[in-house]
C-alpha cells in the first residue's frame, strides 16, 4: 500500500489519538477495497511505511500515558500505583 508522505503523517497523528486503523482509513478517504488493505498492513507488514507510521503514533501516546502514570505513582497516587506495578510486571521477561 502506497501513501503519500502527507498521508503517512496523518496516519501517525490519528494513531497517536488512538483511532483504530479502520477509522483512520475512512478519515483518509480510502475506498472500501483499500480500507481492508490498510488494516492488513498495520497488522502484519512490519517493513511498510504505513505500519511504521501507525505504530509510531500509537506508541508515542502509549509512552506519554505511561510516563504520566509513573510520575503520578511516584508522587503517591493510589490510583496510579497499581497501574505502574502492572507496567513493571509487563516489562519483566
C-alpha positions in Angstrom: 0.0 0.0 0.0 1.4 3.3 -1.0 0.5 6.5 0.8 2.0 10.0 0.3 4.3 11.5 2.9 1.4 13.8 3.9 -0.9 10.8 4.3 1.7 8.9 6.4 1.9 11.9 8.7 -1.9 11.9 9.0 -1.8 8.2 9.8 0.7 8.8 12.6 -1.3 11.7 14.0 -4.5 9.8 14.0 -2.9 6.7 15.5 -1.4 8.9 18.2 -5.1 9.8 19.0 -5.6 6.0 19.4 -8.0 5.8 16.5 -8.4 2.2 15.1 -7.0 1.5 11.6 -10.5 1.2 10.1 -11.4 4.7 11.2 -8.1 6.1 10.0 -8.8 4.5 6.6 -12.2 6.2 6.5 -10.8 9.6 7.5 -8.1 9.3 4.8 -11.0 8.9 2.3 -9.8 5.4 1.1 -12.3 3.5 -0.9 -13.8 0.4 0.7 -11.5 -2.1 -1.0 -8.4 -0.2 0.2 -9.6 0.1 3.8 -9.2 -3.6 4.5 -5.7 -3.4 2.9 -4.7 -0.6 5.3 -5.9 -2.7 8.3 -3.9 -5.7 7.0 -0.8 -3.6 6.5 -0.9 -2.1 10.0 -1.3 -5.6 11.5 1.2 -7.6 9.5 3.5 -5.7 7.2 6.3 -4.7 9.6 8.5 -3.3 6.9 5.8 -1.0 5.5 6.0 2.8 6.0 2.2 2.6 6.8 2.9 0.0 9.5 5.7 2.2 11.0 3.6 5.4 10.9 0.6 3.8 12.6 2.6 2.1 15.3 4.9 5.1 15.9 1.9 7.2 16.5 0.2 4.7 18.8 3.4 4.0 20.8 4.1 7.7 21.2 0.8 8.1 23.0 1.4 4.9 25.0 4.8 6.2 26.1 3.3 9.6 27.1 0.5 7.9 29.1 2.9 5.6 30.9 5.2 8.5 31.8 2.2 10.3 33.3 1.1 7.2 35.3 4.6 6.6 36.6 5.0 10.3 37.6 1.7 10.1 39.4 2.7 6.8 41.1 6.0 8.3 42.3 4.0 11.2 43.8 1.9 8.6 45.7 -1.3 8.5 43.6 -3.2 5.5 44.9 -4.9 5.1 41.5 -1.6 5.2 39.6 0.5 2.9 41.8 -1.2 -0.4 40.8 -1.0 0.6 37.1 2.7 1.3 37.5 3.1 -2.1 39.2 1.4 -3.7 36.2 3.8 -1.9 33.9 6.7 -3.3 35.9 5.3 -6.8 35.6 4.7 -6.5 31.9 8.3 -5.4 31.3 9.7 -8.5 33.0 10.9 -11.1 30.5 
